[in-house]
Amino acid sequence: MPGAAFSISRSSFRSRGTLCWGELYLPQGAEKPPVIVMAHGFGAERCFGLAPFAEHFAGHGLAVFLFDYRCFGESEGEPRNMVDPFRHVQDWQSALAHVEGLAEVDGARVALWGTSFSGGHVLVTAARHPQLRAVVSQVPFTSGIAAFCHLSPGYLARAIAAGTRDMFRRTCGAGPYRVKVVGLPGEFAAMNTPDAYAGFTALIPEGSGWQNSCPAGILLQVPAYNPFLKAGRLRCPVLMIAARHDALTPERTARKTAKKIPDCRYHVFDCGHFDPYQGELRAHVLELQTEFLLEQLV
């Protein structure tokens, strides 16, 4: 039912005792529809360019729960903008439990949708929950080891120093030492590839109070986070969308991860990391994702 009407309501859950907020998209007239759980990638809030995806899915009869991690957006938690993949996966699991218990949707027909950093989170989460029906992983982060291997020695030295300083300050009860989430090439930031600043900031809605900084401890965590190690454990079908010219999450690591997944449909586009979020390419990606999700959920 392309273009079907839907409602949007706020919905909350707790992750390790902290209140997290999200939005539930419900197709009108659908009785207990299947549901997709969605969240954003590195350092981003749910309102950063994901609404068109959620609206498109809801317009095709699929419910969507789009949420913010702890310390992001409307969700509670300190320090703000704390990027931590292991905490994020905990939030994914709490969000999944929340959705499976909602009376408005069919908790036995659930899919996960992740992009960039959360493109890895959904693989890790699905490996732990064989009851899931499907996973969509868009321009996914799959290997922290690979991400660090292509960094310059100078950047690595600054990252280790900044991360150590942050961890020391927090251990001592002081406020975090922060670095930019995204910066221009040559700036020291968690993401500073040529297309990162323009691509990321284009997703931020006008009037947002988001601050371009996060605790630097994440720079020490990245090498230890390797979703590709879980790929062989997935039991549900996976649709993976990769970008051939991805400077943040290299396409070769996505391709190697896809080969490890027992049931994976892999599509690579001649584009950069941020291109699937907007324009004609988004429309094409949405068409593929919607067809796959309807097949698996309906």
C-alpha positions in Angstrom: 0.0 0.0 0.0 2.5 2.7 -1.2 1.7 6.1 0.2 -0.6 4.8 3.0 -1.3 7.1 5.9 0.4 6.6 9.2 0.6 8.1 12.7 3.7 9.0 14.7 3.7 8.9 18.5 6.4 9.2 21.1 7.5 6.0 22.9 10.1 5.3 25.6 12.0 2.5 27.1 14.8 2.1 29.7 18.3 0.8 28.9 20.3 -0.1 31.9 18.1 2.2 34.0 18.3 5.2 31.7 15.3 6.6 29.9 15.5 6.5 26.1 13.0 8.1 23.7 11.9 7.2 20.2 9.1 7.5 17.8 6.6 4.8 16.7 5.4 5.1 13.2 2.1 3.1 12.8 0.4 2.5 9.4 -3.3 3.4 9.8 -5.7 0.6 9.4 -3.1 -2.1 9.8 -3.8 -4.5 12.6 -0.6 -5.5 14.4 1.8 -4.8 11.5 5.4 -6.1 11.5 7.9 -3.6 12.8 11.4 -2.3 11.9 13.7 -1.0 14.7 15.9 1.9 13.6 18.7 4.0 15.0 21.5 6.2 13.6 25.2 5.9 13.3 28.3 7.6 14.8 27.5 10.7 16.9 24.1 11.3 15.3 20.5 11.8 16.6 17.5 10.1 15.1 16.3 13.3 13.5 19.4 13.4 11.3 18.0 12.3 7.9 16.3 9.1 9.0 12.7 10.3 8.9 12.3 9.8 5.1 13.3 6.2 5.5 10.9 5.6 8.4 8.1 7.4 6.6 8.6 5.4 3.4 8.5 2.1 5.3 5.4 3.2 7.2 3.8 4.2 3.9 4.2 0.6 2.8 2.4 -0.8 5.8 5.4 -1.5 8.0 5.6 -0.1 11.6 8.8 1.6 12.6 10.4 2.4 15.9 13.1 5.0 15.5 15.1 5.7 18.7 17.9 7.7 20.2 20.7 6.1 22.2 21.4 7.0 25.8 23.1 10.4 25.9 21.7 11.5 22.5 18.8 13.5 21.4 15.8 13.3 23.7 17.2 10.3 25.6 18.7 10.9 29.0 22.2 10.1 30.1 25.6 11.8 30.7 28.0 12.7 29.3 26.2 13.9 26.3 27.0 12.5 22.8 28.9 9.6 24.4 29.7 7.3 21.5 30.3 3.8 22.8 29.5 0.9 20.5 29.1 -1.6 23.3 26.6 0.7 25.1 24.8 1.3 21.8 24.4 -2.5 21.3 22.9 -2.7 24.9 20.4 0.1 23.8 19.6 -1.9 20.6 18.7 -4.9 22.7 16.6 -2.9 25.1 14.8 -1.2 22.2 14.1 -4.6 20.7 12.7 -6.0 23.9 10.5 -2.8 24.1 9.2 -3.3 20.6 8.5 -7.0 21.0 6.2 -6.1 24.0 4.2 -3.3 22.2 0.5 -4.2 21.8 0.3 -2.1 18.6 2.7 -4.3 16.5 3.5 -7.9 15.8 6.4 -8.6 18.1 7.1 -11.9 16.3 7.8 -10.1 13.0 10.7 -7.7 13.7 13.5 -6.4 11.5 16.5 -4.2 12.4 17.7 -1.3 10.2 21.1 0.3 10.8 23.4 2.7 9.0 27.1 3.5 9.2 28.1 2.7 12.8 24.7 1.2 13.5 25.1 -0.9 10.4 27.5 -2.9 12.5 25.3 -2.7 15.6 22.4 -4.4 13.9 24.7 -7.3 12.8 25.9 -7.8 16.4 22.4 -7.6 17.8 20.9 -10.0 15.3 23.7 -12.5 16.0 22.3 -12.6 19.6 18.6 -12.8 18.6 17.9 -15.6 16.1 14.1 -14.8 16.3 14.6 -11.7 14.1 13.1 -11.8 10.6 15.5 -9.6 8.7 18.3 -7.0 8.9 19.1 -4.1 6.7 22.7 -2.8 7.1 23.5 0.3 5.1 27.1 1.5 4.5 28.1 -0.5 7.6 31.0 -0.1 9.9 32.2 -3.7 10.2 35.9 -3.6 11.3 37.5 -1.3 13.8 40.8 -3.0 13.0 40.5 -2.0 9.3 39.4 1.5 10.2 42.6 2.1 12.3 44.9 0.5 9.8 44.4 3.2 7.2 45.0 6.1 9.6 48.2 8.1 9.6 50.7 7.7 12.4 50.2 11.4 13.3 46.4 10.9 13.7 46.9 7.7 15.7 49.2 9.4 18.1 46.8 12.3 18.7 43.8 9.8 19.0 45.6 7.7 21.6 46.6 10.9 23.6 43.1 12.3 23.5 41.4 9.0 24.4 43.8 8.4 27.3 43.2 11.9 28.6 39.4 11.4 28.5 39.5 8.1 30.2 41.8 9.5 32.9 39.6 12.5 33.5 36.5 10.3 33.8 38.2 7.9 36.1 39.1 10.8 38.4 35.5 12.0 38.4 36.2 15.0 36.2 34.2 16.0 33.0 35.1 14.2 29.8 37.8 15.4 27.4 36.0 16.0 24.1 36.9 16.0 20.5 34.9 17.0 17.4 32.6 14.3 16.0 33.1 15.6 12.5 35.6 18.0 10.9 37.2 19.2 7.7 40.2 17.3 6.3 43.3 18.3 8.3 41.2 19.0 11.5 41.4 16.6 14.3 38.0 14.9 14.6 36.6 11.5 15.0 35.5 11.8 11.3 37.5 14.0 9.0 37.5 12.3 5.6 37.0 14.6 2.5 33.2 14.1 2.4 32.5 13.8 6.1 31.8 17.3 7.2 29.6 18.3 4.3 27.8 14.9 4.3 27.2 14.8 8.0 26.1 18.4 8.5 23.7 18.1 5.6 21.7 15.7 7.7 21.3 18.0 10.7 17.9 19.7 10.7 17.7 23.5 11.0 17.4 24.7 14.6 19.1 21.6 16.1 20.8 22.0 19.4 23.3 19.2 18.6 26.9 20.0 19.7 29.7 18.8 17.4 31.7 17.0 20.2 31.9 13.7 21.9 34.1 12.2 24.7 37.4 11.2 23.2 37.4 7.7 24.8 35.7 6.3 21.7 39.0 6.7 19.8 40.5 4.0 22.0 37.4 1.7 21.6 37.2 1.6 17.9 39.9 -1.1 17.3 38.1 -3.4 19.7 34.8 -3.2 17.9 34.6 -5.6 15.0 31.1 -6.6 14.0 32.4 -8.8 11.2 33.4 -11.4 13.9 29.7 -12.0 14.5 28.7 -12.3 10.8 28.7 -16.1 10.7 26.2 -16.3 13.5 23.3 -14.5 11.8 20.3 -16.7 11.1 18.0 -14.2 9.4 18.3 -12.8 5.8 20.4 -9.6 5.6 20.4 -6.9 2.9 23.7 -5.0 2.9 24.1 -1.7 1.0 27.7 -0.6 0.4 29.3 2.5 -1.2 32.2 1.8 -3.6 34.0 5.1 -2.7 33.3 5.0 1.0 36.2 6.7 2.9 34.7 6.0 6.3 33.7 2.4 6.2 35.6 0.8 3.3 33.6 -1.2 0.9 36.1 -4.1 0.9 35.4 -4.8 4.6 31.7 -4.7 4.0 32.1 -7.2 1.1 34.2 -9.5 3.3 31.6 -9.4 6.0 28.7 -10.1 3.6 30.5 -13.2 2.5 30.5 -14.5 6.1 26.8 -14.1 6.5 24.9 -17.3 5.6 22.0 -15.4 3.8 23.1 -12.0 2.6 22.1 -9.9 -0.4 24.9 -7.5 -1.2 24.5 -4.3 -3.3 27.3 -1.9 -3.9 26.7 1.6 -5.5 29.2 3.9 -7.2 29.0 6.5 -4.5 30.4 7.8 -1.2 29.4 7.1 2.4 26.8 9.9 2.7 25.1 9.6 -0.7 22.5 7.0 0.2 20.8 9.5 2.6 19.6 11.9 0.0 18.4 12.5 -3.6 17.9 9.9 -6.3 20.2 7.4 -4.7 18.1 7.4 -1.5 15.0 6.7 -3.6 16.7 3.7 -5.3 18.1 2.4 -2.0 14.7 2.7 -0.4 13.1 0.7 -3.2 15.5 -2.1 -2.6 15.1 -2.0 1.1 11.3 -1.9 1.1 11.1 -4.8 -1.4 13.4 -6.8 0.9 11.6 -6.0 4.1 8.1 -6.6 2.7 9.4 -10.0 1.4 10.7 -11.0 4.8 8.1 -9.5 7.1 4.9 -9.7 5.1 
